[in-house]
């Protein structure tokens, strides 16, 4: 049995243990569909839902570790569910499509361009 915050850190969902603790405390992590505290102990076979970047991963716990491991060993601690993989791919595709409709400019607007933008938005 390992604390959820230590496991998230060991499985490389978070860079530091304090970030893992804050992530769990904020209610963004759930174990078996229920929010939990950082001191919640998890065991093999439980389903953990945790954010990483823009995506939310739903993983089944395959192994436990209190120590931070190398990336290949850390990935062996969990297995992502099929539904989670499909949802992440769908959301990634939507983000790519949205980027086409909202292109980023080549440079920051200068003072004159900012004034024109403000004038355009207010009119």
ChimeraX commands (.cxc) that place a marker at each C-alpha (Angstrom):
marker #1 position 0.00,0.00,0.00 radius 0.5
marker #1 position 1.33,3.40,-1.07 radius 0.5
marker #1 position -0.01,6.92,-0.62 radius 0.5
marker #1 position -1.61,8.31,-3.78 radius 0.5
marker #1 position 0.60,11.41,-3.82 radius 0.5
marker #1 position 3.77,9.31,-3.59 radius 0.5
marker #1 position 2.52,6.97,-6.32 radius 0.5
marker #1 position 1.68,9.85,-8.69 radius 0.5
marker #1 position 5.20,11.21,-8.16 radius 0.5
marker #1 position 6.83,7.78,-8.60 radius 0.5
marker #1 position 4.78,7.08,-11.76 radius 0.5
marker #1 position 5.90,10.47,-13.15 radius 0.5
marker #1 position 2.50,12.15,-13.32 radius 0.5
marker #1 position 4.05,15.06,-11.34 radius 0.5
marker #1 position 7.57,16.46,-11.16 radius 0.5
marker #1 position 7.64,16.86,-7.36 radius 0.5
marker #1 position 5.85,15.32,-4.42 radius 0.5
marker #1 position 4.52,18.70,-3.34 radius 0.5
marker #1 position 2.95,19.19,-6.79 radius 0.5
marker #1 position 1.41,15.72,-6.51 radius 0.5
marker #1 position 0.03,16.57,-3.06 radius 0.5
marker #1 position -1.43,19.85,-4.34 radius 0.5
marker #1 position -2.97,18.07,-7.35 radius 0.5
marker #1 position -4.73,15.54,-5.12 radius 0.5
marker #1 position -5.76,18.19,-2.57 radius 0.5
marker #1 position -7.37,20.31,-5.28 radius 0.5
marker #1 position -9.72,17.44,-6.14 radius 0.5
marker #1 position -8.38,16.76,-9.64 radius 0.5
marker #1 position -7.43,13.16,-8.83 radius 0.5
marker #1 position -9.94,10.40,-8.14 radius 0.5
marker #1 position -9.49,6.78,-7.09 radius 0.5
marker #1 position -12.22,4.36,-8.16 radius 0.5
marker #1 position -14.43,7.31,-9.10 radius 0.5
marker #1 position -14.17,9.17,-5.78 radius 0.5
marker #1 position -12.13,12.22,-4.82 radius 0.5
marker #1 position -9.45,11.51,-2.26 radius 0.5
marker #1 position -6.92,13.04,0.08 radius 0.5
marker #1 position -3.14,12.88,-0.48 radius 0.5
marker #1 position -2.83,10.31,2.33 radius 0.5
marker #1 position -5.20,7.84,0.61 radius 0.5
marker #1 position -3.49,4.49,0.20 radius 0.5
marker #1 position -3.89,2.71,-3.10 radius 0.5
marker #1 position -3.38,-0.90,-4.04 radius 0.5
marker #1 position -2.91,-2.89,-7.23 radius 0.5
marker #1 position -6.05,-3.08,-9.36 radius 0.5
marker #1 position -7.56,0.28,-8.45 radius 0.5
marker #1 position -8.45,2.82,-11.15 radius 0.5
marker #1 position -6.88,6.27,-10.82 radius 0.5
marker #1 position -8.00,9.30,-12.83 radius 0.5
marker #1 position -5.35,12.05,-12.95 radius 0.5
marker #1 position -4.54,15.01,-15.21 radius 0.5
marker #1 position -1.25,15.30,-17.09 radius 0.5
marker #1 position -0.83,18.38,-19.23 radius 0.5
marker #1 position -4.01,19.04,-21.24 radius 0.5
marker #1 position -5.24,15.45,-20.92 radius 0.5
marker #1 position -6.88,13.41,-18.18 radius 0.5
marker #1 position -5.52,9.90,-17.86 radius 0.5
marker #1 position -7.59,7.02,-16.50 radius 0.5
marker #1 position -5.18,4.27,-15.48 radius 0.5
marker #1 position -5.29,0.94,-13.69 radius 0.5
marker #1 position -2.60,0.48,-11.05 radius 0.5
marker #1 position -0.34,-2.48,-11.92 radius 0.5
marker #1 position 2.49,-1.84,-9.48 radius 0.5
marker #1 position 3.39,0.18,-6.41 radius 0.5
marker #1 position 6.51,2.20,-5.68 radius 0.5
marker #1 position 7.44,4.85,-3.13 radius 0.5
marker #1 position 10.59,5.79,-5.05 radius 0.5
marker #1 position 10.76,7.74,-8.28 radius 0.5
marker #1 position 11.79,5.42,-11.07 radius 0.5
marker #1 position 13.15,5.83,-14.57 radius 0.5
marker #1 position 10.52,6.54,-17.22 radius 0.5
marker #1 position 10.27,2.98,-18.64 radius 0.5
marker #1 position 9.96,1.48,-15.14 radius 0.5
marker #1 position 7.45,4.16,-14.11 radius 0.5
marker #1 position 5.25,3.34,-17.12 radius 0.5
marker #1 position 5.16,-0.28,-15.96 radius 0.5
marker #1 position 3.36,0.85,-12.77 radius 0.5
marker #1 position 0.11,1.52,-14.64 radius 0.5
marker #1 position -1.91,0.67,-17.74 radius 0.5
marker #1 position -4.14,3.23,-19.41 radius 0.5
marker #1 position -7.70,2.13,-20.13 radius 0.5
marker #1 position -8.95,1.88,-23.72 radius 0.5
marker #1 position -11.65,4.51,-23.12 radius 0.5
marker #1 position -9.02,6.95,-21.83 radius 0.5
marker #1 position -6.80,6.43,-24.89 radius 0.5
marker #1 position -9.74,7.02,-27.25 radius 0.5
marker #1 position -10.86,10.14,-25.36 radius 0.5
marker #1 position -7.33,11.61,-25.37 radius 0.5
marker #1 position -6.91,11.01,-29.10 radius 0.5
marker #1 position -10.27,12.64,-29.81 radius 0.5
marker #1 position -9.43,15.69,-27.68 radius 0.5
marker #1 position -6.00,16.00,-29.34 radius 0.5
marker #1 position -7.67,15.99,-32.75 radius 0.5
marker #1 position -10.09,18.71,-31.61 radius 0.5
marker #1 position -7.17,20.82,-30.32 radius 0.5
marker #1 position -5.42,20.48,-33.69 radius 0.5
marker #1 position -8.57,21.53,-35.55 radius 0.5
marker #1 position -9.05,24.49,-33.20 radius 0.5
marker #1 position -5.47,25.62,-33.86 radius 0.5
marker #1 position -6.31,25.92,-37.56 radius 0.5
marker #1 position -9.20,28.30,-36.81 radius 0.5
marker #1 position -7.21,30.37,-34.31 radius 0.5
marker #1 position -3.84,30.97,-35.93 radius 0.5
marker #1 position -1.11,32.61,-33.89 radius 0.5
marker #1 position 0.37,35.83,-35.27 radius 0.5
marker #1 position 4.01,35.96,-36.31 radius 0.5
marker #1 position 4.84,38.72,-33.83 radius 0.5
marker #1 position 3.46,40.62,-30.87 radius 0.5
marker #1 position 1.40,43.64,-31.86 radius 0.5
marker #1 position 3.23,46.93,-31.52 radius 0.5
marker #1 position 1.71,50.00,-29.90 radius 0.5
marker #1 position -0.15,51.11,-33.01 radius 0.5
marker #1 position -1.53,47.62,-33.69 radius 0.5
marker #1 position -2.65,47.25,-30.06 radius 0.5
marker #1 position -4.57,50.54,-30.28 radius 0.5
marker #1 position -6.23,49.35,-33.49 radius 0.5
marker #1 position -7.21,46.06,-31.85 radius 0.5
marker #1 position -8.67,47.86,-28.83 radius 0.5
marker #1 position -10.56,50.25,-31.08 radius 0.5
marker #1 position -11.89,47.35,-33.15 radius 0.5
marker #1 position -13.00,45.35,-30.09 radius 0.5
marker #1 position -14.75,48.32,-28.48 radius 0.5
marker #1 position -16.65,49.34,-31.62 radius 0.5
marker link #1:1,2 radius 0.2
marker link #1:2,3 radius 0.2
marker link #1:3,4 radius 0.2
marker link #1:4,5 radius 0.2
marker link #1:5,6 radius 0.2
marker link #1:6,7 radius 0.2
marker link #1:7,8 radius 0.2
marker link #1:8,9 radius 0.2
marker link #1:9,10 radius 0.2
marker link #1:10,11 radius 0.2
marker link #1:11,12 radius 0.2
marker link #1:12,13 radius 0.2
marker link #1:13,14 radius 0.2
marker link #1:14,15 radius 0.2
marker link #1:15,16 radius 0.2
marker link #1:16,17 radius 0.2
marker link #1:17,18 radius 0.2
marker link #1:18,19 radius 0.2
marker link #1:19,20 radius 0.2
marker link #1:20,21 radius 0.2
marker link #1:21,22 radius 0.2
marker link #1:22,23 radius 0.2
marker link #1:23,24 radius 0.2
marker link #1:24,25 radius 0.2
marker link #1:25,26 radius 0.2
marker link #1:26,27 radius 0.2
marker link #1:27,28 radius 0.2
marker link #1:28,29 radius 0.2
marker link #1:29,30 radius 0.2
marker link #1:30,31 radius 0.2
marker link #1:31,32 radius 0.2
marker link #1:32,33 radius 0.2
marker link #1:33,34 radius 0.2
marker link #1:34,35 radius 0.2
marker link #1:35,36 radius 0.2
marker link #1:36,37 radius 0.2
marker link #1:37,38 radius 0.2
marker link #1:38,39 radius 0.2
marker link #1:39,40 radius 0.2
marker link #1:40,41 radius 0.2
marker link #1:41,42 radius 0.2
marker link #1:42,43 radius 0.2
marker link #1:43,44 radius 0.2
marker link #1:44,45 radius 0.2
marker link #1:45,46 radius 0.2
marker link #1:46,47 radius 0.2
marker link #1:47,48 radius 0.2
marker link #1:48,49 radius 0.2
marker link #1:49,50 radius 0.2
marker link #1:50,51 radius 0.2
marker link #1:51,52 radius 0.2
marker link #1:52,53 radius 0.2
marker link #1:53,54 radius 0.2
marker link #1:54,55 radius 0.2
marker link #1:55,56 radius 0.2
marker link #1:56,57 radius 0.2
marker link #1:57,58 radius 0.2
marker link #1:58,59 radius 0.2
marker link #1:59,60 radius 0.2
marker link #1:60,61 radius 0.2
marker link #1:61,62 radius 0.2
marker link #1:62,63 radius 0.2
marker link #1:63,64 radius 0.2
marker link #1:64,65 radius 0.2
marker link #1:65,66 radius 0.2
marker link #1:66,67 radius 0.2
marker link #1:67,68 radius 0.2
marker link #1:68,69 radius 0.2
marker link #1:69,70 radius 0.2
marker link #1:70,71 radius 0.2
marker link #1:71,72 radius 0.2
marker link #1:72,73 radius 0.2
marker link #1:73,74 radius 0.2
marker link #1:74,75 radius 0.2
marker link #1:75,76 radius 0.2
marker link #1:76,77 radius 0.2
marker link #1:77,78 radius 0.2
marker link #1:78,79 radius 0.2
marker link #1:79,80 radius 0.2
marker link #1:80,81 radius 0.2
marker link #1:81,82 radius 0.2
marker link #1:82,83 radius 0.2
marker link #1:83,84 radius 0.2
marker link #1:84,85 radius 0.2
marker link #1:85,86 radius 0.2
marker link #1:86,87 radius 0.2
marker link #1:87,88 radius 0.2
marker link #1:88,89 radius 0.2
marker link #1:89,90 radius 0.2
marker link #1:90,91 radius 0.2
marker link #1:91,92 radius 0.2
marker link #1:92,93 radius 0.2
marker link #1:93,94 radius 0.2
marker link #1:94,95 radius 0.2
marker link #1:95,96 radius 0.2
marker link #1:96,97 radius 0.2
marker link #1:97,98 radius 0.2
marker link #1:98,99 radius 0.2
marker link #1:99,100 radius 0.2
marker link #1:100,101 radius 0.2
marker link #1:101,102 radius 0.2
marker link #1:102,103 radius 0.2
marker link #1:103,104 radius 0.2
marker link #1:104,105 radius 0.2
marker link #1:105,106 radius 0.2
marker link #1:106,107 radius 0.2
marker link #1:107,108 radius 0.2
marker link #1:108,109 radius 0.2
marker link #1:109,110 radius 0.2
marker link #1:110,111 radius 0.2
marker link #1:111,112 radius 0.2
marker link #1:112,113 radius 0.2
marker link #1:113,114 radius 0.2
marker link #1:114,115 radius 0.2
marker link #1:115,116 radius 0.2
marker link #1:116,117 radius 0.2
marker link #1:117,118 radius 0.2
marker link #1:118,119 radius 0.2
marker link #1:119,120 radius 0.2
marker link #1:120,121 radius 0.2
marker link #1:121,122 radius 0.2
marker link #1:122,123 radius 0.2
view
